[in-house]
Amino acid sequence: MEELEALRRAGAIASQVRKRVIGLVKPGVKLIDICEKVEQWIRELGGEPAFPCNVDVDHVAAHYTSPIDDETRVPEDSLVKVDIGVHVEGYIADTAVTICLNPELEYLVEAAEEALEEGIAAIRAGVRASEVGAAIEEAMKRLGARPIRNLTGHKVSRYTLHAGSVIPNVSSMLERHRLEIGEVYAVEPFSVPREADGVVVDGPPSNIYIYRKKRSVGGLAKRMLRHIQAEYRTLPFASRWVLKAFPGMEGLEAFEQLLRIGCLYSYPQLLERSHAPVAQAEHTVIVTEDGCEVTTA
């Protein structure tokens, strides 16, 4: 399958799943049911998850997926972000939607979505990443919100979710590289109330992991490491995926051994520092000479 065809196919799957999941997010629904349904739909449509489905509630901005026995449920009056990644033969689409269960916070969703549209409208070959960030920040402020300044969009490459270059969500003199034809970026504004800190800090473990390095291990841990390398390569994965393949206490002990000796890296949840509610919107784009192609529309 050609690269462009695979990118478009991954984007079409991600778009379909994003639209479908909106009706699933309701007060009282278990987060694990949302995660597993999203991942099931991706596979049924012919893709594979590029990372575990993230279901991030209120001040959790990013990186929460359910552990294998998660009993957490969607709260009343919450703001729920569902972040979805799909790959087709390693070519990735990354998209997100916010479901608002509190009418008073709807403006945050509108701000994130408007900022995403303005950011995408600013993209073309040769534009500086900082100019895209400025468009995102201006749209947020116009709608009474502000962006999280230390979260960014990111370049995507085959089997690599974060491929170096970023697109800021603020006007930044640090990100003055120019976008090039054919580059693929996930653009993802995060909005918070105007009075919030607008910064994320590391929180508890997210239940999301990535392969870091090979070390000398034996027994079940060795088989588990081989499974992780073969199944997920350089992409993030959920602990519950691995523990379903290696069930029971022995599987849990082997997983903890791989984590302890540094074979795996554990992502933290990203929490808004002032505990303000966070909304998110996200699309994946391919940069063209005079604009961009949105693969996840």
C-alpha positions in Angstrom: 0.0 0.0 0.0 1.4 3.4 -1.0 2.1 5.9 1.8 -0.5 8.4 0.8 -3.2 5.8 0.4 -2.3 4.4 3.9 -2.4 7.8 5.5 -5.8 8.5 4.0 -7.2 5.1 5.0 -6.0 5.6 8.6 -7.5 9.0 8.7 -10.9 7.8 7.3 -11.0 5.1 10.0 -10.0 7.5 12.8 -12.7 10.0 11.6 -15.4 7.4 11.6 -14.5 6.2 15.1 -14.3 9.7 16.4 -17.8 10.5 15.2 -19.2 7.2 16.5 -17.7 7.5 20.0 -19.6 10.7 20.8 -22.8 8.8 21.4 -21.0 6.4 23.8 -19.8 9.0 26.3 -22.5 9.4 29.0 -22.5 9.8 32.8 -21.9 6.5 34.5 -20.3 4.7 31.5 -17.1 2.9 32.4 -14.0 4.5 30.9 -12.6 1.0 30.0 -15.8 0.3 27.9 -15.1 3.5 25.9 -11.4 2.5 25.4 -12.1 -1.0 24.4 -15.0 -0.1 22.1 -12.9 2.5 20.3 -10.0 0.0 19.8 -12.5 -2.7 18.7 -14.0 -0.4 16.1 -10.5 0.5 14.8 -9.7 -3.1 14.2 -13.1 -3.9 12.7 -12.6 -1.1 10.1 -9.2 -2.5 9.1 -6.8 -0.5 11.1 -4.8 -1.0 14.3 -4.6 1.4 17.3 -1.5 3.7 16.9 -1.8 4.2 20.7 -4.3 3.2 23.4 -7.5 5.1 23.3 -7.2 8.0 25.8 -10.2 9.0 27.8 -9.2 12.1 29.7 -11.7 13.7 32.2 -11.9 17.3 33.3 -8.4 18.5 34.4 -6.7 15.5 32.9 -5.5 16.9 29.6 -3.9 13.8 28.1 -2.5 10.2 28.5 -5.1 8.3 30.5 -6.2 4.9 29.4 -7.9 2.3 31.5 -5.9 -0.4 33.3 -7.2 -4.0 32.9 -9.6 -3.8 35.9 -10.6 -0.1 35.7 -13.9 0.7 37.5 -13.7 4.5 36.8 -16.9 5.9 35.3 -17.7 9.1 33.4 -18.8 11.7 36.0 -21.8 14.0 35.8 -21.2 17.5 34.4 -17.7 16.5 33.1 -15.6 17.4 30.2 -14.4 14.2 28.4 -11.6 14.1 25.8 -11.4 11.0 23.6 -8.1 10.8 21.8 -7.9 8.2 19.0 -4.9 6.9 17.1 -5.0 4.6 14.0 -2.3 3.2 11.9 -2.4 1.3 8.6 0.9 -0.4 8.0 2.5 2.1 10.4 1.1 5.2 8.7 -0.7 7.2 11.5 -3.8 9.3 12.0 -4.3 11.0 15.3 -7.6 12.8 16.1 -9.6 13.8 19.2 -13.0 15.1 20.3 -14.3 16.6 23.5 -17.8 15.6 24.8 -19.2 18.3 27.1 -21.6 17.1 29.8 -21.7 20.6 31.4 -23.3 23.4 29.4 -21.3 26.0 31.2 -18.1 24.6 29.7 -19.3 24.4 26.1 -17.3 27.5 25.3 -14.1 25.6 25.9 -15.1 23.0 23.3 -15.9 25.8 20.9 -12.6 27.5 21.5 -10.6 24.3 20.9 -12.5 23.5 17.7 -12.3 27.1 16.4 -8.6 27.2 17.2 -8.1 23.9 15.4 -9.8 25.3 12.3 -7.8 28.5 12.4 -4.5 26.6 12.9 -5.2 24.3 9.9 -6.2 27.4 7.8 -2.7 28.8 8.5 -0.8 25.7 7.4 1.0 25.6 4.0 4.5 24.7 2.8 6.9 27.4 4.0 4.9 28.7 6.9 6.6 28.9 10.3 5.2 26.6 13.0 5.1 29.7 15.2 2.6 31.4 12.8 0.3 28.4 13.2 0.6 28.6 17.0 -0.2 32.3 16.8 -3.4 31.6 14.9 -4.4 29.0 17.4 -3.8 31.3 20.4 -5.6 34.2 18.9 -8.7 32.1 18.2 -8.7 30.8 21.7 -8.5 34.2 23.3 -11.3 35.6 21.0 -13.6 33.0 22.5 -12.8 33.6 26.1 -10.3 30.8 26.7 -6.6 30.3 26.6 -4.3 27.4 25.3 -2.2 25.1 27.3 1.2 26.5 26.4 3.4 23.4 27.1 1.3 21.0 25.0 1.9 21.0 21.2 0.9 19.4 18.0 3.6 17.0 16.6 5.1 15.7 13.4 4.2 12.1 12.6 6.1 9.6 10.7 5.8 5.8 10.0 5.5 3.9 13.3 6.6 7.1 15.1 3.9 9.2 16.8 6.2 12.1 17.9 8.7 12.6 15.1 10.6 15.6 16.4 9.2 18.8 15.1 6.2 20.4 16.8 3.4 22.9 16.2 2.9 25.1 19.3 -0.5 26.2 20.5 0.8 29.7 21.3 2.9 32.3 19.4 6.4 31.0 20.1 9.7 32.4 19.0 11.2 28.9 19.8 9.4 27.1 17.0 10.4 29.0 13.9 11.0 26.0 11.7 9.1 26.0 8.4 6.7 23.3 7.4 7.6 21.3 4.3 5.5 19.7 1.5 4.6 16.1 2.4 5.1 16.4 6.1 2.4 15.0 8.4 1.4 16.8 11.5 -1.2 16.2 14.3 -2.5 19.6 15.2 -4.1 19.6 18.7 -5.2 22.7 20.6 -6.1 22.3 24.3 -8.3 25.0 25.8 -8.7 26.1 29.4 -10.6 29.0 31.1 -8.9 32.3 30.8 -8.0 32.4 34.6 -6.4 28.9 34.5 -2.6 28.4 34.7 -2.6 26.9 31.1 0.2 24.5 32.0 0.3 20.8 32.4 2.3 18.9 34.9 3.1 15.2 35.3 0.6 13.2 37.3 0.1 9.5 38.2 1.0 6.7 35.7 -1.3 6.7 32.6 -1.3 2.9 32.0 0.4 3.7 28.7 3.9 2.4 27.9 6.4 2.2 25.1 9.4 -0.1 24.4 12.6 1.6 25.5 15.5 -0.9 25.3 16.3 -4.6 25.2 17.9 -6.1 28.4 18.8 -9.6 29.4 15.8 -11.3 30.9 14.5 -14.9 30.9 11.4 -16.9 31.2 8.0 -15.2 30.8 9.5 -11.7 30.8 11.6 -12.6 27.8 8.6 -13.9 25.9 6.6 -10.8 26.9 9.3 -8.5 25.7 9.5 -10.3 22.3 5.7 -10.0 22.1 5.8 -6.2 22.8 8.5 -5.6 20.2 6.7 -7.6 17.6 3.2 -6.2 18.2 3.8 -2.6 19.0 7.3 -1.7 17.6 7.9 1.9 18.5 4.3 2.8 19.2 2.7 3.2 22.6 0.6 0.4 24.1 -1.7 -0.3 27.0 -0.7 -2.5 30.0 -4.2 -4.1 29.6 -3.3 -5.3 26.1 -0.2 -7.1 27.3 -1.8 -8.5 30.4 -4.6 -10.0 28.4 -2.0 -11.8 26.3 -0.1 -12.9 29.5 -2.9 -13.2 32.1 -2.6 -13.9 35.9 -0.1 -13.0 38.5 2.8 -14.4 36.5 2.0 -12.0 33.7 1.7 -9.0 36.1 5.1 -9.9 37.7 6.8 -10.2 34.3 5.4 -6.9 33.2 6.6 -5.2 36.4 10.0 -6.7 36.0 10.3 -5.2 32.5 9.3 -1.9 33.8 11.6 -2.1 36.8 14.8 -2.9 34.7 14.1 -0.2 32.2 12.9 -2.2 29.2 9.7 -0.1 29.2 8.9 3.5 29.7 5.7 4.5 31.6 4.0 7.7 30.4 2.5 9.9 33.1 -0.9 11.5 32.9 -0.8 15.1 32.0 -2.8 17.3 34.5 -3.7 21.0 34.2 -1.7 22.6 37.0 -4.5 24.6 38.5 -7.0 21.7 38.1 -9.0 23.6 35.5 -11.2 21.7 33.0 -9.5 21.1 29.6 -11.0 20.7 26.2 -9.2 19.3 23.1 -9.7 19.1 19.4 -7.3 17.4 16.9 -6.8 16.5 13.3 -4.0 15.1 11.3 -2.9 17.0 8.2 -0.5 16.5 5.2 1.3 19.7 4.3 0.8 20.8 0.7 2.2 23.7 -1.3 -0.8 26.0 -0.8 -2.4 24.5 2.3 -2.9 21.0 3.7 -5.0 17.9 3.4 -6.9 16.9 6.5 -6.9 13.2 6.7 -9.2 12.9 9.7 -12.0 15.3 8.7 
